[in-house]
Amino acid sequence: MPVIEARGLRKTFDTTIALDGINLQVEEGRILGLIGPNGAGKTTALNAILGLTSYQGELSVLGRDPWRQRNELMLDVCFISDVAVLPRWMRVSQALDYVAGVHPRFDRAKAESFLAKTTIGRNSRIRTLSKGMVTQLHLALVMAIDARLLVLDEPTLGLDILFRKQFYDSLLNDYFDRNRTILVTTHQVEEIQNVLTDVMFIDRGRIVFACSMDQVESGYSEVMMNPEKVAAARMLKPISERQSFGRTILLFDGVDRQQLGGFGEVRTPSIADLFVAIVGNQSGETRGAAV
Amino acid sequence: MNSESSAMPESLGRQQVTAAAMASTRPFYWSLRRELWEFRSIYLAPLVAAAVILSAFMLSSFAGIWEPALRLDPDSAKIAEPYNFVALLLMGTTFLVAIFYCLDALYGERRDRSILFWKSLPVSDVTAVLAKGAIPLVVLPLITFMITAVTQWIMLLWSSMILSASGHSVAALWNHVPLFHIWAMLLYHLIAVHSLWYAPFFGWFLLVSAWARRAPFLWAVLPPFVVGFFERIAFRTTHFVSMLSHRFAGGHESAPFPASGMSIDHLMHVNVGEFLTRPGLWIGLGITAVFLAGAVQLRRYRGPI
């Protein structure tokens, strides 16, 4: 059974269409990156999955209807929606007490041992912690919950590079296993490229691209062209073409790498470049900013 | 709580039973504690009020203001007066605390976006709203009772000490201040009026708190005024306003108001049967239930502001 399954998922706000009939399926043990420009519908999709917003169409998360069964679903799902959501008035010890009190799958010792590696004081109020520490605390709480699906919406926004790196390292080393599934949205695509097993692009409320990272590696190639061979390479119908340091870079979908080897330097494209190639061809200004 | 968690690693069946019990009561218990952590004024405000009045009372005994009454008791009401005053002041304090608590309870969590954190945990909107409703309806009346009772007890002890120190008998004092009757009356009054009879007020404030995008106080207070004025101008009647003031005044002439003096006579007049058969009581509770159900739905649909 897929962890998340959506068919024809729609959500409209007054006049705008946030989700325009999304179909998606996420299997267990995957780390899926949901990438899209601002206003593409990422957060709406996550909110629907988390039971925070109503929707039309079919959606099942761990076999449950998130809108009708949010509190049961939250036994198996954790989310960090934005670093700012931990209540500022709360003390660290109160946060631990509260989650231990209401969540039957919370392992307090685990959260404590994770916190012991940080400089967060048990008695501090959350408002006195730095942004990075709040994220560490939230992550400590979430990682100590034996959940099956973890949803992260811009979890590392506004953190410095050290915290961001540490965040994903902890997630991979201390949390993730084959029985868990992680769904993450972020603008810092390059940093999580190696973390993801699957990637999905969303644009204007539609899924425009869905692929495993293995498929990206085997199917897509980026060639930094030898200048004299550009014309010949164009015959192979690259999906995008850009200039970098005076050299032409072509991106190919499903063209044999050996064949491309003759044109120049072949490598696997980054998610960011792939995103620009697939999503960003029209109206560049808003798109470019998103990646 | 501890016994429950230590009983966990047993057979699977037992585990399911404890899990089921946990699913219903533990989230509610922790939601209540959460409210007390966040809104410390729930107990700090009445404590401060009690401390202020207690120190004023002690000072007054040195100044000799109560002394004639203590010594000669020509007028028994005068002896009981400060005790009633304490009860009144503390009830007024906690009533204000209740109103401001209700206005912030479902509004503040949306404004600071912490609602996303609360909703990421397996606590239903019903549990969350009921826990918030329990603060003005159950917790605050109980806190008011306990703090008032302790304050009155200290006052009586203090007066007795002063009296015996100056060589007077304390019997007259204890006769005129029948603490247990005062406490029984107070508890009855708090449950009947402050909890059950005022419930629609708190329900309304919670509903507005769940609904308003800004200025919940104005949204809670202005519409009743508008309705009142509208009625006055359109129909030249004042049913709505008089209904509200009737509700606020405690409902009935026979409503037990300890402010008018607490004595054994008054205890005799408390008519529980009459109170429980008032249609107004049950209509009010019905309206409260509707308001709370609305607040639950709003909490479900409304995201952070």
HADDOCK unambig.tbl for C-alpha pairs under 7 A between the chains (distance, minus, plus):
assign (segid A and resid 53 and name CA) (segid B and resid 301 and name CA) 6.63 0.50 0.50
assign (segid A and resid 71 and name CA) (segid B and resid 122 and name CA) 4.39 0.50 0.50
assign (segid A and resid 71 and name CA) (segid B and resid 123 and name CA) 5.59 0.50 0.50
assign (segid A and resid 71 and name CA) (segid B and resid 124 and name CA) 5.20 0.50 0.50
assign (segid A and resid 72 and name CA) (segid B and resid 122 and name CA) 6.25 0.50 0.50
assign (segid A and resid 74 and name CA) (segid B and resid 120 and name CA) 6.25 0.50 0.50
assign (segid A and resid 74 and name CA) (segid B and resid 121 and name CA) 5.55 0.50 0.50
assign (segid A and resid 74 and name CA) (segid B and resid 122 and name CA) 4.74 0.50 0.50
assign (segid A and resid 75 and name CA) (segid B and resid 122 and name CA) 5.58 0.50 0.50
assign (segid A and resid 78 and name CA) (segid B and resid 120 and name CA) 6.17 0.50 0.50
assign (segid A and resid 79 and name CA) (segid B and resid 120 and name CA) 6.08 0.50 0.50
assign (segid A and resid 85 and name CA) (segid B and resid 113 and name CA) 5.28 0.50 0.50
assign (segid A and resid 85 and name CA) (segid B and resid 114 and name CA) 4.39 0.50 0.50
assign (segid A and resid 85 and name CA) (segid B and resid 116 and name CA) 6.10 0.50 0.50
assign (segid A and resid 85 and name CA) (segid B and resid 117 and name CA) 5.63 0.50 0.50
assign (segid A and resid 86 and name CA) (segid B and resid 114 and name CA) 5.52 0.50 0.50
assign (segid A and resid 86 and name CA) (segid B and resid 117 and name CA) 5.95 0.50 0.50
assign (segid A and resid 87 and name CA) (segid B and resid 114 and name CA) 5.04 0.50 0.50
assign (segid A and resid 89 and name CA) (segid B and resid 38 and name CA) 6.57 0.50 0.50
assign (segid A and resid 98 and name CA) (segid B and resid 30 and name CA) 6.21 0.50 0.50
assign (segid A and resid 101 and name CA) (segid B and resid 26 and name CA) 6.52 0.50 0.50
assign (segid A and resid 101 and name CA) (segid B and resid 27 and name CA) 6.82 0.50 0.50
assign (segid A and resid 101 and name CA) (segid B and resid 30 and name CA) 6.07 0.50 0.50
assign (segid A and resid 102 and name CA) (segid B and resid 26 and name CA) 6.12 0.50 0.50
assign (segid A and resid 102 and name CA) (segid B and resid 27 and name CA) 4.76 0.50 0.50
assign (segid A and resid 102 and name CA) (segid B and resid 30 and name CA) 6.64 0.50 0.50
assign (segid A and resid 102 and name CA) (segid B and resid 122 and name CA) 6.88 0.50 0.50
assign (segid A and resid 103 and name CA) (segid B and resid 121 and name CA) 6.93 0.50 0.50
assign (segid A and resid 103 and name CA) (segid B and resid 122 and name CA) 6.53 0.50 0.50
